[in-house]
């Protein structure tokens, strides 16, 4: 139960009258309460206020309608490797004295020696002619090499190369003459 003094009740009634008269209501204004009337205690029934509190979303939280889940992009399928082209480029790099490129294409896998020693092995090679045969997208390349030396002599080699992911990974080459 709420106990109010007469002055509080009078003030509330006066405010109510002002509000009623100022808000466009057609109700007559509430008369002012005298001090004597205000002194009389007003007994009101106890009022219980029940308030239901529900959680409301934070202003930063956004509610969206369900969106379909995007499928991950398919990984690109690697293009087929032309193994013959890799072996051809390997020997073109050697002929052009671009030993670093040849080493990166597989010289380090098949050289069997340190880089400087491998490069020194081609010091007297003037040019290399290459004949290859392979199945498209197959890893094995059959090759016949003809190496012209600076002194005019010719050395012939035959064998196979294995190419994996665009790099020569193995070789079995023997000198034929």
N, C-alpha and C positions, 0 to 999 in steps of 0.2 A: 504494500500500500504506500502510496506517495502522499506525503503531507506537505501542503503548500500554505504559505502565509497569504493573508488577504491582499497584501501589496503585490505579490507575484500573480495572483489570480486577476487582479484588476489590470495589471500591465498586460497580461495575456489577452484579456477581453478587449482592451483598448487596441492592441495590435491587430486582433481579429477584426475589429470594426474598421480599422483603417484599411486593412487588406480587402475586406469585402467591399468597401466603398470605392477603392481605387482600382479594382480589377474589372470594372464594367458590370458588376452584379447589380441586379435590380432590388436586392434585399435592402431593407432600411438599415442604416448604421446602428450599431449596437450602442445603447446609451452608456455613458460613463457611470461607473460604480462609485458610490460615495464611500468615504472612509469607514463609515459605520457599517455599511453592508460588507465591505471588504474584510472587516474584522471578524465576521462570522465565519467559523471554519466550514469549509466545504468538504464533504465526505464523498469521495468517489470510489467506485469499485476498483479493486486491484486489477491491473491489466498486465497480462503476461505477453510479451512479444517473443514470438518464435521466429527465428530467422534461419533459413537454410542457406548454408554457404557451400557453393560449388567451386571447384577449381576452374579458373579461367585460364586460357592459354596466355602465355607471356606475349607481349606485343611484338617481340622479335621472332616468335615462332610462327611459321607460316603453315597453313593447312592447305594442301593441294589435293586435287583429285588424284586418284591412282593413275600413274602413268605406266605404260608398258615398259618393262625392263629391257634396255637395249642389249642386244646380243653382242658379244665381243667380236671385234673385227677378225675376220679369218686371216691367218698368217699367210703371207705370200708364199706361193709354191716356188721353190728355187727353179730358175731357168735351167734347162738341161745344159750340161757342160760338154762342149765339143772338145774331147780329149786330144784329138789330133791337133786342133788349133793351139792348145796349151803347149804341146811338144814343139810345134812349129815356132811359136813365139819364144820358147826357151832357147832354141838354136839361133833364132834371129837376133836375140839379145846378145848371145855370145859373139856372133859375127859382127855386131855393131859395137863390140867391146863394152856393152852395158852389163857388166858382170854382176852388179848389185841386183839388177832386175832379174837376171837369170837365176841368181842365188835364191831370190824370193820366190820364184816360180818352182823351186824344188831342188836347186843345186845343193842346198844345205841338207836335203834328205838323201840325195844319192851321191854326193861328192866323196864321202868317205874320208875326208881330210879337212883341216881348217881352211877357211875362206882364202887367205893369202896363198896358200899352197895350191888350192884348186884353181885360182886365177892364173898362177904361174904355169900351170899345165896347158893353158891355151896361148901362151906367149908366142909360139911359132906357128899358130893356126891362122892362115890368111882368110879362109872362108869355109863354110860348111854347107853342103847341099844335102837335102833331106828328102827321103821318100817315106811316106807313112801309109798305113792301112789300119783302119779301126772300124768297129761297129758304132753307129751313131749312138751317142749317150752311153756307150760302154766305157769301162774304166781302162781297158788295155789297148795300147797302141803298139803295133808292130812297126819297126823302123829300120831303115837302112841309111847310114850316114856316109857321106864321102867328104873327108876333110882334106882340103888343099893346104899344104904347109908353105911357109915362106920360101923354102928352098926349092919349091916346085914338086916335091914328092906328094903322093896321094895315099891316104890311109882310109880304109873302108871298115865300117863297124855295122853290126847287125844285132838286133835284140828286141826287147819289149820294154815299155814304160807303163807304169800304173799311175793313173791320174784320179785323185780323189778331191772333190770340192774345188776344182780348178787349180790344183797344185800337184806336181809330180811327187808321188810318195815312195815309189820304188822303181828300180831299173835293173834289167839284166842284159847288159850290152857287152859283146865281145868283139875283139878285132878280127875281121875276116881276112884282111890282107895288109 
